[in-house]
Amino acid sequence: MGDQRTKAEQFRGLHVRGKPLVLFNIWDPGSAKAVTAAGAKAIATGSWSVANANGSTDGERMPLALVVDNLRRIVDATFLPVTIDLESGYGGTPQAVAETVGKAIDAGAVGCNLEDSFPGDGKLRGTTDQCDRIRAARQIANAGNFHFFINARTDVFFQVSAGRHDEAMVAQAIERARAYADAGADGIFAPGLTNIDLIARLAKESPLPLNIMVDDATPPIRVLADHGVARVSHGPRPYISAMKTLQEAALAAGV
């Protein structure tokens, strides 16, 4: 627990507005070792990648027991702090979410992502409902006697295409960020948002450090840094790239 506490403090300290922590998301112990060897400061799983690497699909369809076992092996494979993508918490109730977070802590994680949409259809939960889930997660995390980092993911920007993102949606995300902070979250994750002006406003007005996910339209990391972003995630892209390279190598080998 002492080592986990130290890693948790280290991980929390890496979230600096304007100097983003870059997370090249991994999916198993082997990919964790590779990213560690590359000089990463922390290790983060991506639920899509983990699920696909294990023959499943995203959306909490991979059994939680397998997710936690995979996490435990990842933690054992690296000396770096590890945060896990828990999707929406594998539970229909706040208590179930708390139990999931407790299992992640027991497996060695120092943080997690918790999203505010339903895994079945991607629709947003009510803010009050999500705050209850975050509050339950924070309560069990606090029992671990170290500060577990809860990265509250909001799927506001997944509800419509990127071209339709506007100031009203940012205002909604800011409102959720404030509520999630009051409930005990440590960060706000806004995947899907790529407009730098909207990113800048969210980073400025959110009480929580902002996490942005890389996609084809995302501004360069230096630009994100200049506009106040504190964390950048690569999501499923590393897994997709690795599998493409593997396929091309297999084709070149004449299989």
FENKA-V255323 format. One record per pair of residues at least 24 apart in sequence whose C-alpha atoms are under 10 Angstrom apart, sorted by the first residue. I is the first residue (numbers start at 1). J is the second residue. If there is no record, write none. Layout:
# FENKA-V255323
<<I | J> <I | J>>
This chain:
# FENKA-V255323
<<1 | 105> <1 | 106> <1 | 108> <1 | 144> <1 | 145> <1 | 146> <2 | 145> <2 | 146> <3 | 79> <3 | 81> <3 | 108> <4 | 80> <4 | 81> <4 | 82> <4 | 105> <4 | 108> <4 | 109> <4 | 110> <4 | 144> <4 | 146> <4 | 147> <4 | 148> <5 | 81> <5 | 108> <5 | 110> <5 | 144> <5 | 145> <5 | 146> <5 | 147> <5 | 148> <6 | 81> <6 | 110> <6 | 146> <6 | 147> <7 | 42> <7 | 79> <7 | 80> <7 | 81> <7 | 82> <7 | 108> <7 | 109> <7 | 110> <7 | 146> <7 | 147> <7 | 148> <8 | 80> <8 | 81> <8 | 82> <8 | 83> <8 | 109> <8 | 110> <8 | 111> <8 | 146> <8 | 147> <8 | 148> <8 | 149> <9 | 81> <9 | 110> <9 | 146> <9 | 147> <9 | 148> <9 | 149> <10 | 41> <10 | 42> <10 | 80> <10 | 81> <10 | 110> <11 | 41> <11 | 42> <11 | 43> <11 | 80> <11 | 81> <11 | 82> <11 | 83> <11 | 110> <11 | 111> <11 | 147> <11 | 148> <11 | 149> <12 | 81> <12 | 110> <12 | 111> <12 | 147> <12 | 148> <12 | 149> <12 | 150> <12 | 186> <12 | 187> <14 | 41> <14 | 42> <14 | 230> <14 | 231> <15 | 186> <15 | 187> <15 | 208> <15 | 209> <15 | 210> <15 | 211> <15 | 229> <15 | 230> <15 | 231> <15 | 232> <16 | 209> <16 | 210> <16 | 225> <16 | 228> <16 | 229> <16 | 230> <16 | 231> <17 | 203> <17 | 204> <17 | 208> <17 | 209> <17 | 210> <17 | 211> <17 | 224> <17 | 225> <17 | 226> <17 | 227> <17 | 228> <17 | 229> <17 | 230> <17 | 231> <18 | 203> <18 | 209> <18 | 210> <18 | 221> <18 | 222> <18 | 223> <18 | 224> <18 | 225> <18 | 226> <18 | 227> <18 | 228> <18 | 229> <18 | 230> <18 | 231> <19 | 221> <19 | 222> <19 | 224> <19 | 225> <19 | 226> <19 | 227> <19 | 228> <19 | 229> <19 | 230> <19 | 231> <19 | 232> <20 | 209> <20 | 210> <20 | 211> <20 | 212> <20 | 221> <20 | 222> <20 | 224> <20 | 225> <20 | 226> <20 | 228> <20 | 229> <20 | 230> <20 | 231> <20 | 232> <20 | 233> <21 | 211> <21 | 221> <21 | 225> <21 | 229> <21 | 230> <21 | 231> <21 | 232> <21 | 233> <22 | 211> <22 | 212> <22 | 213> <22 | 221> <22 | 230> <22 | 231> <22 | 232> <22 | 233> <22 | 234> <23 | 83> <23 | 213> <23 | 231> <23 | 232> <23 | 233> <23 | 234> <23 | 235> <24 | 214> <24 | 232> <24 | 233> <24 | 234> <24 | 235> <24 | 236> <24 | 237> <24 | 238> <24 | 239> <25 | 49> <25 | 50> <25 | 83> <25 | 84> <25 | 85> <25 | 233> <25 | 234> <25 | 235> <25 | 236> <25 | 237> <25 | 238> <25 | 239> <26 | 50> <26 | 74> <26 | 84> <26 | 234> <26 | 235> <26 | 236> <26 | 237> <26 | 238> <26 | 239> <27 | 51> <27 | 52> <27 | 53> <27 | 54> <27 | 67> <27 | 70> <27 | 71> <27 | 74> <27 | 84> <27 | 236> <27 | 238> <27 | 239> <28 | 53> <28 | 54> <28 | 70> <28 | 71> <28 | 72> <28 | 73> <28 | 74> <28 | 75> <28 | 77> <29 | 70> <29 | 71> <29 | 72> <29 | 73> <29 | 74> <29 | 75> <29 | 76> <29 | 77> <29 | 78> <30 | 73> <30 | 74> <30 | 77> <30 | 78> <31 | 74> <31 | 77> <31 | 238> <31 | 239> <31 | 242> <32 | 73> <32 | 74> <32 | 75> <32 | 76> <32 | 77> <32 | 78> <32 | 80> <32 | 82> <33 | 74> <33 | 76> <33 | 77> <33 | 78> <33 | 79> <33 | 80> <34 | 78> <35 | 78> <36 | 77> <36 | 78> <36 | 79> <36 | 80> <37 | 78> <40 | 80> <41 | 79> <41 | 80> <41 | 81> <41 | 82> <42 | 78> <42 | 79> <42 | 80> <42 | 81> <42 | 82> <42 | 83> <43 | 74> <43 | 75> <43 | 78> <43 | 79> <43 | 80> <43 | 81> <43 | 82> <43 | 83> <43 | 84> <43 | 109> <44 | 71> <44 | 74> <44 | 80> <44 | 81> <44 | 82> <44 | 83> <44 | 84> <44 | 85> <44 | 109> <44 | 111> <44 | 112> <44 | 113> <44 | 233> <44 | 234> <44 | 235> <45 | 70> <45 | 71> <45 | 74> <45 | 82> <45 | 83> <45 | 84> <45 | 85> <45 | 86> <45 | 112> <45 | 113> <45 | 233> <45 | 235> <45 | 236> <46 | 83> <46 | 84> <46 | 85> <46 | 86> <46 | 87> <46 | 113> <46 | 233> <46 | 234> <46 | 235> <46 | 236> <46 | 237> <46 | 238> <46 | 239> <47 | 84> <47 | 85> <47 | 86> <47 | 87> <47 | 113> <47 | 235> <47 | 236> <48 | 85> <48 | 87> <48 | 235> <48 | 236> <48 | 237> <48 | 239> <49 | 235> <49 | 236> <49 | 237> <49 | 238> <49 | 239> <49 | 240> <50 | 85> <50 | 236> <50 | 239> <52 | 236> <52 | 239> <52 | 240> <53 | 239> <53 | 243> <58 | 87> <58 | 119> <58 | 120> <59 | 86> <59 | 87> <59 | 88> <59 | 90> <59 | 118> <59 | 119> <59 | 120> <59 | 121> <59 | 122> <60 | 86> <60 | 87> <60 | 88> <60 | 89> <60 | 90> <60 | 91> <60 | 118> <60 | 119> <60 | 120> <61 | 90> <61 | 119> <61 | 120> <62 | 90> <63 | 90> <64 | 89> <64 | 90> <64 | 100> <64 | 103> <64 | 104> <65 | 100> <65 | 103> <67 | 104> <68 | 100> <68 | 103> <68 | 104> <68 | 105> <68 | 106> <68 | 107> <68 | 108> <68 | 109> <69 | 103> <69 | 104> <69 | 107> <70 | 107> <71 | 103> <71 | 104> <71 | 105> <71 | 107> <71 | 108> <71 | 109> <72 | 103> <72 | 104> <72 | 105> <72 | 106> <72 | 107> <72 | 108> <72 | 109> <73 | 107> <73 | 108> <74 | 107> <74 | 108> <74 | 109> <75 | 107> <75 | 108> <75 | 109> <75 | 110> <76 | 107> <76 | 108> <81 | 108> <81 | 109> <81 | 110> <81 | 111> <82 | 108> <82 | 109> <82 | 110> <82 | 111> <82 | 112> <83 | 108> <83 | 109> <83 | 110> <83 | 111> <83 | 112> <83 | 113> <83 | 148> <83 | 149> <83 | 150> <83 | 151> <84 | 108> <84 | 109> <84 | 110> <84 | 111> <84 | 112> <84 | 113> <84 | 114> <84 | 150> <84 | 151> <85 | 111> <85 | 112> <85 | 113> <85 | 114> <85 | 115> <85 | 151> <85 | 153> <85 | 235> <86 | 111> <86 | 112> <86 | 113> <86 | 114> <86 | 115> <87 | 112> <87 | 113> <87 | 114> <87 | 115> <87 | 116> <87 | 117> <87 | 118> <87 | 119> <87 | 153> <88 | 113> <88 | 114> <88 | 115> <88 | 116> <88 | 117> <88 | 118> <88 | 119> <88 | 130> <88 | 133> <88 | 152> <88 | 153> <89 | 113> <89 | 114> <89 | 115> <89 | 116> <89 | 119> <89 | 133> <89 | 134> <89 | 137> <90 | 114> <90 | 119> <91 | 133> <92 | 118> <92 | 133> <93 | 129> <93 | 130> <93 | 132> <93 | 133> <93 | 136> <94 | 129> <94 | 130> <94 | 131> <94 | 132> <94 | 133> <94 | 134> <94 | 135> <94 | 136> <94 | 137> <95 | 132> <95 | 133> <95 | 135> <95 | 136> <95 | 137> <95 | 140> <96 | 133> <96 | 136> <96 | 137> <97 | 132> <97 | 133> <97 | 134> <97 | 135> <97 | 136> <97 | 137> <97 | 140> <98 | 133> <98 | 134> <98 | 135> <98 | 136> <98 | 137> <98 | 138> <98 | 139> <98 | 140> <98 | 141> <99 | 136> <99 | 137> <99 | 140> <99 | 141> <100 | 137> <100 | 140> <101 | 136> <101 | 137> <101 | 138> <101 | 140> <101 | 141> <101 | 148> <101 | 150> <102 | 137> <102 | 138> <102 | 139> <102 | 140> <102 | 141> <102 | 143> <102 | 144> <104 | 141> <105 | 140> <105 | 141> <105 | 144> <105 | 148> <106 | 144> <109 | 148> <109 | 149> <110 | 141> <110 | 146> <110 | 147> <110 | 148> <110 | 149> <110 | 150> <111 | 141> <111 | 147> <111 | 148> <111 | 149> <111 | 150> <111 | 151> <111 | 186> <112 | 137> <112 | 148> <112 | 149> <112 | 150> <112 | 151> <112 | 152> <112 | 153> <113 | 149> <113 | 150> <113 | 151> <113 | 152> <113 | 153> <113 | 154> <113 | 185> <113 | 187> <113 | 188> <113 | 189> <114 | 150> <114 | 151> <114 | 152> <114 | 153> <114 | 154> <114 | 185> <114 | 188> <114 | 189> <115 | 151> <115 | 152> <115 | 153> <115 | 154> <115 | 155> <115 | 188> <115 | 189> <115 | 190> <116 | 152> <116 | 153> <116 | 154> <116 | 155> <116 | 156> <116 | 176> <117 | 153> <117 | 154> <117 | 155> <117 | 156> <117 | 158> <117 | 159> <118 | 155> <122 | 155> <122 | 156> <122 | 158> <122 | 159> <123 | 155> <123 | 156> <123 | 158> <123 | 159> <124 | 154> <124 | 155> <124 | 156> <124 | 158> <124 | 159> <125 | 154> <125 | 155> <126 | 176> <127 | 154> <127 | 175> <127 | 176> <127 | 177> <127 | 179> <127 | 180> <128 | 176> <128 | 179> <128 | 180> <128 | 183> <130 | 154> <130 | 176> <130 | 179> <130 | 180> <130 | 183> <131 | 176> <131 | 179> <131 | 180> <131 | 181> <131 | 182> <131 | 183> <131 | 184> <131 | 185> <132 | 180> <132 | 183> <132 | 184> <133 | 180> <133 | 183> <134 | 180> <134 | 181> <134 | 182> <134 | 183> <134 | 184> <134 | 185> <135 | 180> <135 | 181> <135 | 182> <135 | 183> <135 | 184> <135 | 185> <136 | 183> <136 | 184> <137 | 183> <137 | 184> <137 | 185> <138 | 183> <138 | 184> <138 | 185> <138 | 186> <139 | 183> <139 | 184> <147 | 186> <148 | 185> <148 | 186> <149 | 184> <149 | 185> <149 | 186> <149 | 187> <150 | 180> <150 | 181> <150 | 184> <150 | 185> <150 | 186> <150 | 187> <150 | 188> <151 | 180> <151 | 184> <151 | 185> <151 | 186> <151 | 187> <151 | 188> <151 | 189> <151 | 208> <151 | 209> <151 | 210> <151 | 211> <152 | 176> <152 | 177> <152 | 180> <152 | 181> <152 | 184> <152 | 185> <152 | 186> <152 | 187> <152 | 188> <152 | 189> <152 | 190> <152 | 208> <152 | 210> <152 | 211> <153 | 177> <153 | 180> <153 | 185> <153 | 187> <153 | 188> <153 | 189> <153 | 190> <153 | 191> <153 | 210> <153 | 211> <153 | 212> <154 | 180> <154 | 188> <154 | 189> <154 | 190> <154 | 191> <154 | 192> <155 | 189> <155 | 190> <155 | 191> <155 | 192> <155 | 193> <156 | 190> <156 | 191> <156 | 192> <156 | 193> <157 | 190> <157 | 191> <157 | 192> <157 | 193> <157 | 194> <158 | 190> <158 | 191> <158 | 192> <158 | 193> <159 | 192> <160 | 192> <161 | 192> <161 | 193> <162 | 192> <162 | 193> <162 | 194> <162 | 195> <162 | 217> <163 | 193> <163 | 194> <163 | 195> <165 | 192> <165 | 193> <165 | 194> <165 | 195> <165 | 198> <166 | 193> <166 | 195> <166 | 197> <166 | 198> <167 | 197> <167 | 198> <167 | 201> <167 | 202> <169 | 198> <170 | 198> <170 | 199> <170 | 201> <170 | 202> <170 | 205> <170 | 206> <171 | 198> <171 | 201> <171 | 202> <171 | 205> <171 | 206> <172 | 202> <173 | 202> <173 | 205> <173 | 206> <174 | 201> <174 | 202> <174 | 203> <174 | 204> <174 | 205> <174 | 206> <174 | 207> <174 | 208> <175 | 205> <175 | 206> <175 | 207> <176 | 206> <177 | 202> <177 | 205> <177 | 206> <177 | 207> <177 | 208> <177 | 209> <177 | 210> <178 | 205> <178 | 206> <178 | 207> <178 | 208> <179 | 207> <180 | 207> <180 | 208> <181 | 206> <181 | 207> <181 | 208> <182 | 207> <186 | 210> <187 | 211> <187 | 230> <187 | 231> <188 | 212> <188 | 230> <188 | 231> <189 | 213> <189 | 231> <189 | 232> <189 | 233> <191 | 215> <191 | 232> <191 | 233> <191 | 235> <192 | 217> <192 | 218> <193 | 217> <193 | 218> <194 | 218> <194 | 219> <194 | 224> <195 | 219> <196 | 223> <196 | 224> <196 | 227> <197 | 227> <198 | 227> <199 | 224> <199 | 227> <199 | 228> <199 | 229> <200 | 224> <200 | 225> <200 | 226> <200 | 227> <200 | 228> <200 | 229> <201 | 227> <201 | 228> <202 | 227> <202 | 228> <202 | 229> <203 | 227> <203 | 228> <203 | 229> <203 | 230> <204 | 228> <204 | 229>>
